[in-house]
Amino acid sequence: MSTHRLELLPAVDVRDGQAVRLVHGESGSETSYGDPLEAALTWQRAGAEWLHLVDLDAAFGTGDNRERIAEVVRTMDIKVELSGGIRDDASLAAALATGCTRVNLGTAALESPEWVAKVIAEFGDRIAVGLDVRGTTLRGRGWTRDGGDLYETLARLDSEGCARYVVTDIAKDGTLQGPNVELLKNVCAATDKPVVASGGVSSLDDLRVLATLVPEGVEGAIVGKALYAKAFTLEEALEAVSV
Ligand SMILES: O=C(O)c1ccccc1N[C@@H]1O[C@H](COP(=O)(O)O)[C@@H](O)[C@H]1O
């Protein structure tokens, strides 16, 4: 059990070189927010301790933004969680070599379980697994393909020593409809490992609700659309979760 403050991870998702937000993670639903480095620096200047950085092209299989992403990580003084397209030794080595604090594996955890077990054993808490779900069905390959049952996969990853999970409710992602608290509670009840909540944060009250889940295992919250849409500032968000 943790009594820590909820960590906030502002998101910078990169598609075609631009910082974007999607709705339900659907390719083609992008709203562009300009230069990803500028976005990342904005969150850092506002007091962020973490950045959740996603190469969306790599996740969708439409190319990659590796150079841009590496530049962002290089420039940041804060911790970076990096995801998108990290599916084999070469992409993992490139991601870790950026100097990011940890990587977040999605599709690989569904399609390459042996490789994921191996890298969990090798890299420990530099590896997190993204559990991106519709209902309780995991989705991979840019959230376009079913990838098995959430709780079966969670049990397997737990048994392999996975250090942390980033749980996204795809139905909520990019919608400003509030997080799926029930899902987060259920995942926390199923694992002793920390959970980072993703999807749906719309207000400071949502963050306060997520902060109440810290004792159950919610370690952090990814905040995307709400910050870009200026529903609140990051400074306000950090204040709201400081207890
Ligand atoms: O973050 C998104 O909006 C998103 C949308 C669609 C697909 C993936 C998305 N983000 C993150 O990308 C990784 C998964 O990438 P991969 O499957 O390992 O290549 C995961 O962290 C998603 O949450």
PDBQT file of the ligand as one rigid body, heavy atoms in Angstrom, charges set to zero:
ROOT
HETATM    1  O1  LIG A 301      -2.033   6.932 -26.575  1.00  0.00    +0.000 OA
HETATM    2  C1  LIG A 301      -2.833   6.758 -27.507  1.00  0.00    +0.000 C 
HETATM    3  O2  LIG A 301      -3.726   7.589 -27.779  1.00  0.00    +0.000 OA
HETATM    4  C2  LIG A 301      -2.713   5.515 -28.341  1.00  0.00    +0.000 A 
HETATM    5  C3  LIG A 301      -3.648   5.316 -29.335  1.00  0.00    +0.000 A 
HETATM    6  C4  LIG A 301      -3.580   4.191 -30.120  1.00  0.00    +0.000 A 
HETATM    7  C5  LIG A 301      -2.551   3.281 -29.917  1.00  0.00    +0.000 A 
HETATM    8  C6  LIG A 301      -1.619   3.473 -28.923  1.00  0.00    +0.000 A 
HETATM    9  C7  LIG A 301      -1.683   4.585 -28.118  1.00  0.00    +0.000 A 
HETATM   10  N1  LIG A 301      -0.794   4.852 -27.110  1.00  0.00    +0.000 N 
HETATM   11  C8  LIG A 301       0.103   4.019 -26.445  1.00  0.00    +0.000 C 
HETATM   12  O3  LIG A 301       0.998   3.315 -27.318  1.00  0.00    +0.000 OA
HETATM   13  C9  LIG A 301       1.479   2.219 -26.607  1.00  0.00    +0.000 C 
HETATM   14  C10 LIG A 301       1.275   0.949 -27.375  1.00  0.00    +0.000 C 
HETATM   15  O4  LIG A 301       2.177   0.858 -28.421  1.00  0.00    +0.000 OA
HETATM   16  P1  LIG A 301       2.625  -0.596 -28.899  1.00  0.00    +0.000 P 
HETATM   17  O5  LIG A 301       1.367  -1.369 -29.013  1.00  0.00    +0.000 OA
HETATM   18  O6  LIG A 301       3.526  -1.099 -27.830  1.00  0.00    +0.000 OA
HETATM   19  O7  LIG A 301       3.278  -0.333 -30.194  1.00  0.00    +0.000 OA
HETATM   20  C11 LIG A 301       0.690   2.094 -25.335  1.00  0.00    +0.000 C 
HETATM   21  O8  LIG A 301       1.414   2.724 -24.281  1.00  0.00    +0.000 OA
HETATM   22  C12 LIG A 301      -0.542   2.916 -25.643  1.00  0.00    +0.000 C 
HETATM   23  O9  LIG A 301      -1.167   3.354 -24.459  1.00  0.00    +0.000 OA
ENDROOT
TORSDOF 0
